[in-house]
Amino acid sequence: MTNLPAPLLRPDEVARFFSVHVNTIYEWVREGKVPGAKRIGGKIIRIPRSSVIDMQKNVEDEELSYF
């Protein structure tokens, strides 16, 4: 988790962490898949580091359920 630099992350930082395109992060935010995502000034999105950590745990749990 040391790859996450700040308490509030930009969508491009989250995209890099999950190895997805930044548009995927915007889509996840629209779909409500990113808990705690905040819009600042209408267009700017910040995502709490804790939300990304929780999302990563969910991904790991889903991967384990396939075995």
N, C-alpha and C positions, 0 to 999 in steps of 0.2 A: 504494500500500500504506500510505500514511500514515493511512488511515481506520481502521487497526487499532491501538488505543491501548496495549495491554499485551501482555506475553509470554504470558500465559494469559487466554483470552477466555471470557466466558459464552456460553451458547447463543444468547441474544437478540442479542448483538453480532454473532455469526457469521451469524445469520438476517438481520439488517439488511444486512450486507455482501453477502450473496448475493441479497437481495431475495426471501426466502422466509419462510414462517411458522415460528415457533420450533419448532412440533411437527415440521416437516420435519427440522430439525437433530437432534432427539431420535431420529427414525426413522433418519436416516443413521448416528447413533452406534450404535443397536441393530443395524443391518445391517453394521456394520464399515466404513462408507464414510469415516469420519473417523479417519485414523491418529493415534495419540497421544492420543486423547480420554481424560481421566482422571476417574474417579469419586472424589470426596472425601467421606468420611462416608456413603457409600451413595447419597445422592440428588443431591448437588451435582456438576455436570459442568463441567470446564474443558477448553478446547481450545487446544493450543499455536498461537501465531501462525504458526509455521513450517508447521504442518499446513494452515492455511487458505491460506497462500500457495501451497503445493504443490497444493492442491485447485483453486485459481484457475487455475494453469498448466494443469492437466489439462482444465479446462472450456474454456480458450482453445484448447488443442490439438484437442479434440473439435469445436469450432466450425469450426476451419480445415479439418478433414477433410471437412466437408460440401460444400466448394466444388470 
